[in-house]
Amino acid sequence: MGQGSSSSCSNEICKQTADSHSIVISKKHDDLTLSLPDECLATVFGNLGSHDRNSCSLVCKRWMVVDSKSRYRLVLLAPCEMSPSLPALLSRFSSVSVLSLKCSRKLLSIDDHALSRIPIFLASLKKLKLKGCIDISDDGGLNSLLTNCPSLQHLTLKRLRKLDAHNDAIVIGNKNSKVKLERLCLKDLHNARIFIPLLSVSVTTLKTLIVCRSSGNWDKVLQSLQARITSISEIQMENVQMGDAGLIAISSSCPYLQVLQLSRTTDCTDDGLSAVANSCKNLRKLHIDAWSRFGGRTIGDEGLLTIANHCFRLQELVLMGVPLSVSSLTVLASNCRGLERLAICNTDSVGDPEMALIAEKFYALKKLCIKNCPISEPGIEAIGSGCPNLVKLKVKRCRGISQESIKKLKMQRSWVVVSIDTGSIMFPRLAEEEEQGNNGSIIASSTRTTHVFCSSKGALFLRSRFENALQLGRGYLRRTPN
């Protein structure tokens, strides 16, 4: 009796254990994501990288549907072979609001017909970037897109070689369509004249205009806006044909301008910059890379003085190749008291006296960058004792600075982040031995008669290598017995 009851009990225990084990196994194979709502699953997908998200979309049909509906940004390679599959892709990701189409320079891209079908599938498209799509023209593709995509706000065009193939301007085909462009970026394009109608149509909504390495007379393009008041707050012009006429047009049509960047514009002088300063008094950021064609006039100290006398809200100032004086810096410090970021590059007019003035007068300065200027230890010491709010100092290609001055600055202002390239530092041993002419005069004389012509980065690299080699060689000579 006892044996029978014990065997039955053991059988029951084994049965219960097997049942519980099967329950655990079945729970392990359950899809726990089924209890998650689609919104939570979409949030998880949104925190994944591009490769992981693409892999997750292939797990099951539900994940593919959730990924398709929750994907708002899409980057696609756009060779001509992709044209047949483009409608299927766009219909799958119908919620996309940011689309980027890129194509290599060596390949044929999608054409006007494929581009004109984008508004059919992406009704909520807000940002579009076309890069290297050389088969897209202004005749059918871009005009059709602008006409049938009223929600488009940001448009970036780069290296579209056929935009001026028919020598026609970009126009909006439907008179009832309203273009609401807020940001227009044009890079590596031809024939600036074709964009005049587009700017005229979007004059009330456009806030940012960026033009880089695009040929044509941009003075005439900007003069087309001169009779109207725009809402443009940011203009960046880089490596374009533009002069004082364009700056005068900006001053009359862009009273709300806050950011102005002029980099290697051909014919801009102090007169054009003074016109901008007199009208655009809300200017917060000003970047100038001065460049004169055939040694003509360019932007200098007079233009900066006008900016200092009118633009009191200036917070960021970047000057490259602009000659400065103590008087203009003094007016800038007294009037623009909110200036927090200052960069001065490639000018011989800024030395230790100007650095002492910056350290004494610019109280609100937080970030300072000095590049390729004749400053030395007194200038660095002045910065260490002034600029009470400074948090970052960047020094590049200033050869009069020694290691001791940098160490002293770091000890004096430990909270300041100091960034300096090693090619700008003169090693103390090398400096002393070059002055005294001791131990290795033959090597020193040979280095003084050697001339190396290369780029700035290459020169700094070679100089640091040569100095390290000289130090190692001289240390070896000292250790070697006679």
C-alpha positions in Angstrom: 0.0 0.0 0.0 2.7 2.4 1.0 4.7 1.7 -2.1 1.7 2.2 -4.4 0.7 5.5 -2.8 4.3 6.8 -3.0 4.6 5.8 -6.7 1.4 7.5 -7.6 2.5 10.7 -5.7 5.8 10.7 -7.6 3.9 10.3 -10.9 1.8 13.3 -10.0 4.8 15.4 -9.1 6.5 14.4 -12.4 3.4 15.3 -14.3 3.1 18.7 -12.6 6.8 19.4 -13.2 6.4 18.5 -16.9 3.3 20.7 -17.2 5.1 23.7 -15.6 8.1 23.1 -17.8 5.9 23.1 -20.9 4.3 26.4 -19.7 7.7 28.0 -19.2 8.8 26.8 -22.7 5.6 28.1 -24.3 6.1 31.5 -22.5 9.6 31.7 -23.9 8.3 31.3 -27.5 5.6 33.9 -27.1 6.1 37.3 -28.9 6.2 39.8 -26.1 6.0 42.7 -28.6 2.3 41.7 -29.3 1.4 43.4 -26.0 3.0 46.6 -27.1 0.9 49.2 -28.9 2.0 50.3 -32.3 2.9 53.7 -30.9 5.4 52.2 -28.4 6.9 50.0 -31.1 7.3 53.0 -33.4 9.1 54.8 -30.6 11.6 51.9 -30.2 12.2 51.9 -33.9 12.8 55.7 -33.8 15.7 55.2 -31.4 17.5 52.6 -33.6 20.2 53.3 -36.1 19.5 53.1 -39.8 21.0 49.6 -40.3 19.2 48.1 -37.3 15.9 49.7 -38.2 16.1 48.3 -41.7 16.7 44.8 -40.3 13.8 45.1 -37.8 11.4 46.0 -40.6 12.1 42.5 -42.2 11.1 40.5 -39.0 7.4 40.3 -39.6 4.5 42.0 -41.4 3.5 44.0 -38.4 6.9 45.4 -37.8 7.2 46.4 -41.5 3.8 48.2 -41.4 4.8 50.0 -38.1 8.2 51.0 -39.5 6.6 52.2 -42.8 4.1 54.4 -41.0 6.5 55.8 -38.5 9.4 56.6 -40.7 9.6 60.4 -41.4 13.1 60.6 -42.9 14.3 58.7 -45.9 17.7 58.8 -47.6 18.0 57.0 -51.0 20.6 56.5 -53.6 19.0 57.7 -56.9 20.6 56.1 -60.0 18.5 55.7 -63.1 18.0 52.0 -62.3 16.0 53.0 -59.2 13.3 54.8 -61.3 11.0 51.8 -61.7 11.0 51.0 -58.0 10.7 54.6 -56.8 6.8 54.7 -56.7 6.7 51.4 -54.7 9.2 52.8 -52.2 7.4 56.1 -51.8 4.0 54.5 -51.5 5.3 52.3 -48.7 6.8 55.2 -46.8 3.9 57.6 -47.3 4.5 59.5 -44.0 8.0 60.7 -45.0 8.4 64.4 -44.6 12.2 64.6 -45.2 13.6 63.1 -48.4 17.1 63.0 -49.6 18.0 61.7 -53.1 21.8 61.3 -53.9 23.6 60.0 -56.9 27.3 59.5 -57.7 29.0 61.7 -60.3 29.9 58.7 -62.3 26.3 57.4 -62.7 23.1 58.5 -64.5 20.5 59.6 -62.0 16.7 59.6 -62.0 15.0 61.9 -64.5 12.3 64.5 -64.5 9.5 61.9 -64.8 10.5 60.1 -61.6 10.9 63.4 -59.7 7.5 64.6 -60.8 5.8 61.6 -59.2 7.1 62.4 -55.7 4.2 64.7 -54.7 1.7 62.0 -55.7 3.0 59.6 -52.9 4.4 62.1 -50.4 1.7 64.6 -49.7 3.3 65.8 -46.4 6.8 66.4 -47.8 8.5 69.3 -46.1 12.2 68.9 -46.8 13.8 67.8 -50.0 17.5 67.4 -50.9 18.7 66.6 -54.4 22.4 65.9 -54.7 24.2 64.9 -57.9 21.0 64.1 -59.8 22.4 65.3 -63.1 19.4 64.2 -65.3 16.9 66.4 -63.4 16.2 69.7 -65.3 14.2 72.8 -64.7 11.9 72.1 -67.6 9.7 69.4 -66.2 11.1 67.9 -63.0 11.7 70.8 -60.6 8.9 73.0 -61.9 6.4 70.2 -61.5 7.7 69.4 -58.0 7.3 73.0 -56.8 3.9 73.3 -58.4 2.4 70.1 -56.9 4.1 70.1 -53.5 2.6 73.0 -51.5 3.9 71.7 -48.2 7.6 71.9 -49.2 9.5 74.2 -46.8 13.2 73.3 -47.2 14.8 72.8 -50.6 18.5 71.9 -51.2 19.9 71.6 -54.7 23.5 70.5 -55.3 25.3 69.6 -58.5 22.3 69.6 -60.8 23.9 70.2 -64.1 20.8 70.3 -66.3 19.0 73.1 -64.5 20.1 75.6 -67.1 19.9 73.2 -70.1 17.0 75.1 -71.6 18.1 78.5 -70.3 14.7 79.1 -68.8 13.8 80.4 -65.4 12.3 78.2 -62.7 8.6 79.1 -62.7 5.6 77.8 -60.9 3.2 76.3 -63.5 -0.1 76.7 -61.5 -1.0 80.3 -60.6 -3.1 79.0 -57.7 -0.3 77.1 -56.1 1.5 78.7 -53.2 5.1 78.1 -52.6 6.0 78.3 -48.9 9.8 77.8 -49.0 11.5 78.8 -45.7 15.0 77.6 -46.6 16.7 77.5 -50.0 20.2 76.1 -50.3 22.0 76.2 -53.7 25.4 74.6 -54.2 27.6 74.0 -57.3 24.9 75.2 -59.7 25.0 77.3 -62.9 23.1 80.3 -64.1 21.9 82.2 -61.1 19.2 84.0 -63.2 16.9 81.0 -63.3 16.2 81.4 -59.5 14.8 84.9 -59.7 11.1 83.8 -60.1 11.5 81.3 -57.3 12.8 83.9 -54.9 10.1 86.3 -55.9 7.3 83.8 -55.3 8.6 82.7 -51.9 9.6 86.2 -50.8 7.1 86.4 -47.9 8.1 83.0 -46.3 11.8 82.6 -47.1 14.0 82.9 -44.0 17.3 81.3 -45.0 19.2 81.7 -48.3 22.5 79.8 -48.8 24.4 80.0 -52.0 27.8 78.3 -52.4 30.0 77.9 -55.5 27.2 78.8 -57.9 28.0 80.8 -61.0 26.2 83.8 -62.3 25.7 87.4 -61.3 24.1 87.2 -57.8 23.8 91.0 -57.6 21.0 90.9 -60.1 19.3 88.1 -58.2 19.3 90.0 -55.0 18.3 93.2 -56.7 15.1 91.5 -57.9 14.0 91.6 -54.2 15.1 95.1 -53.6 11.6 96.7 -54.0 10.0 94.3 -51.5 10.4 93.7 -47.8 11.3 90.1 -47.0 11.4 88.0 -43.9 14.9 86.6 -44.6 16.9 86.3 -41.3 20.0 84.4 -42.6 22.1 84.8 -45.7 25.2 82.8 -46.5 27.2 83.6 -49.7 30.3 81.6 -50.4 32.6 81.7 -53.5 30.0 83.6 -55.6 30.1 86.7 -57.9 28.6 89.4 -55.7 29.6 92.9 -54.8 28.3 96.1 -53.1 25.2 96.1 -55.3 24.1 92.8 -53.7 24.9 94.0 -50.2 22.9 97.2 -50.8 19.9 95.1 -52.0 20.2 93.0 -48.9 20.2 96.1 -46.7 17.0 97.4 -48.4 15.0 94.2 -48.6 16.1 92.3 -45.4 15.5 94.5 -42.4 15.2 91.4 -40.1 18.5 89.9 -41.0 20.3 88.3 -38.1 23.0 86.1 -39.7 25.3 87.2 -42.5 28.1 85.1 -43.9 30.3 86.5 -46.7 33.1 84.1 -47.7 35.3 85.0 -50.7 32.7 87.1 -52.5 34.4 88.8 -55.4 33.6 92.5 -55.1 32.3 93.3 -51.6 33.9 96.3 -49.9 33.4 98.5 -46.9 30.7 100.5 -48.7 28.4 97.5 -49.0 29.0 96.3 -45.5 28.2 99.8 -44.2 24.9 99.8 -46.0 24.0 96.5 -44.3 25.1 97.9 -40.9 22.9 100.9 -41.3 19.7 98.9 -42.1 20.1 95.5 -40.5 20.5 96.5 -36.8 19.3 93.1 -35.5 22.5 91.4 -36.8 23.7 88.7 -34.3 26.2 86.7 -36.3 28.7 88.1 -38.9 31.2 86.0 -40.7 33.6 87.7 -43.2 36.3 86.0 -45.2 37.8 88.9 -47.1 39.1 88.4 -50.6 40.0 90.9 -53.3 40.2 90.2 -57.0 43.3 91.5 -58.7 44.3 93.4 -55.5 41.2 95.7 -55.4 39.3 97.0 -52.5 37.9 94.7 -49.9 36.3 94.7 -46.5 38.5 96.2 -43.8 38.7 98.3 -40.7 36.2 100.9 -41.9 33.4 98.4 -42.5 34.0 96.8 -39.1 33.8 100.2 -37.4 30.4 100.8 -39.0 29.2 97.4 -37.8 30.4 98.3 -34.3 28.5 101.7 -34.4 25.1 100.2 -35.5 24.8 96.5 -34.7 24.7 96.5 -30.9 23.2 93.0 -30.6 26.2 91.3 -32.2 27.0 88.0 -30.4 29.3 86.2 -32.9 32.0 87.7 -35.1 34.4 85.8 -37.4 37.0 87.8 -39.3 39.3 86.2 -41.8 41.8 88.3 -43.6 40.3 91.5 -42.3 42.7 94.2 -41.1 41.8 95.5 -37.7 43.0 98.4 -35.5 42.9 99.3 -31.9 40.2 102.0 -32.5 37.8 99.6 -34.2 38.3 97.0 -31.5 37.7 99.6 -28.8 34.4 100.7 -30.4 33.4 97.1 -30.8 34.0 96.3 -27.2 32.1 99.4 -25.9 29.1 99.1 -28.1 28.7 95.3 -28.6 28.8 94.3 -25.0 27.0 91.0 -25.7 29.7 89.6 -28.0 30.4 86.1 -26.8 32.3 84.5 -29.7 35.2 86.1 -31.6 37.5 84.6 -34.2 40.4 86.5 -35.9 42.3 84.7 -38.6 45.0 85.4 -41.2 45.8 89.0 -40.5 49.1 90.7 -39.6 47.4 93.6 -37.8 46.5 91.7 -34.7 49.4 91.3 -32.3 50.1 91.5 -28.6 48.6 95.1 -28.1 45.3 94.0 -29.7 45.3 90.9 -27.6 45.8 93.0 -24.5 42.9 95.2 -25.5 40.6 92.1 -26.1 41.5 90.8 -22.7 40.8 94.1 -21.0 37.6 95.3 -22.8 35.6 92.2 -23.9 34.0 91.2 -20.7 31.3 88.9 -22.1 33.6 86.9 -24.4 33.3 83.1 -23.9 35.1 81.7 -26.9 38.1 83.2 -28.6 39.9 81.8 -31.7 43.2 83.3 -33.0 44.7 81.8 -36.2 47.8 82.8 -38.1 48.4 86.1 -36.3 51.7 87.5 -35.0 51.0 87.1 -31.3 53.5 85.9 -28.7 53.8 85.2 -25.0 52.6 88.7 -23.8 49.4 88.3 -25.8 48.7 84.9 -24.2 49.5 86.2 -20.7 47.1 89.1 -21.2 44.3 86.7 -22.1 45.1 84.7 -19.0 44.6 87.8 -16.8 41.6 89.2 -18.6 38.3 87.9 -20.2 36.7 86.8 -17.0 33.9 84.7 -18.8 36.2 82.9 -21.2 35.6 79.2 -21.4 37.5 78.2 -24.6 40.6 79.5 -26.3 41.8 78.1 -29.6 45.2 79.1 -31.1 46.5 77.9 -34.5 49.5 78.7 -36.5 50.8 81.5 -34.2 54.5 80.7 -34.1 55.5 83.1 -31.3 53.9 81.0 -28.5 56.0 78.8 -26.2 55.1 75.8 -24.1 55.7 77.7 -20.9 53.1 80.3 -21.8 50.5 77.7 -22.5 51.3 75.8 -19.2 51.1 79.0 -17.3 47.7 79.9 -18.9 46.3 76.4 -18.0 47.5 76.8 -14.4 46.1 80.3 -14.1 42.8 79.5 -15.7 42.2 75.8 -15.2 38.5 75.9 -16.2 39.4 77.3 -19.7 39.6 74.7 -22.5 42.8 75.5 -24.4 43.2 74.1 -27.9 46.5 74.7 -29.7 48.2 72.9 -32.5 51.7 71.5 -31.8 53.1 73.1 -34.9 52.6 76.5 -33.4 54.7 75.8 -30.2 58.4 76.7 -30.2 60.2 74.1 -28.0 62.3 75.9 -25.3 65.5 73.8 -25.9 65.4 74.5 -29.6 64.8 78.2 -29.1 67.7 78.5 -26.6 70.1 76.6 -28.7 69.2 78.6 -31.9 69.9 81.8 -30.0 73.1 80.7 -28.3 74.4 78.6 -31.2 75.7 75.9 -28.8 75.8 72.1 -29.6 74.9 71.5 -33.2 75.6 74.7 -34.9 76.0 72.9 -38.2 72.5 71.5 -37.9 71.1 74.8 -36.9 72.7 76.6 -39.8 71.5 74.0 -42.2 67.9 74.4 -41.0 68.0 78.1 -41.4 69.0 77.8 -45.1 66.4 75.2 -45.9 63.2 76.3 -47.6 60.1 74.1 -47.9 57.1 75.1 -50.0 53.9 73.2 -49.2 50.5 73.8 -47.8 49.8 75.1 -44.4 48.9 71.7 -42.9 51.9 70.1 -44.5 54.2 72.9 -43.3 53.1 72.4 -39.7 53.5 68.7 -40.0 57.0 68.9 -41.4 58.0 71.5 -38.9 56.9 69.4 -35.9 58.7 66.4 -37.4 61.9 68.4 -38.0 61.9 69.8 -34.5 61.4 66.5 -32.8 64.2 65.0 -35.0 66.5 67.8 -34.0 65.9 67.3 -30.3 66.5 63.6 -30.6 69.7 64.2 -32.6 71.1 66.7 -30.1 70.2 64.5 -27.2 72.2 61.7 -28.9 75.2 64.0 -29.4 75.2 64.9 -25.7 75.2 61.2 -24.6 77.9 60.2 -27.1 81.4 60.4 -25.6 84.1 62.2 -27.6 
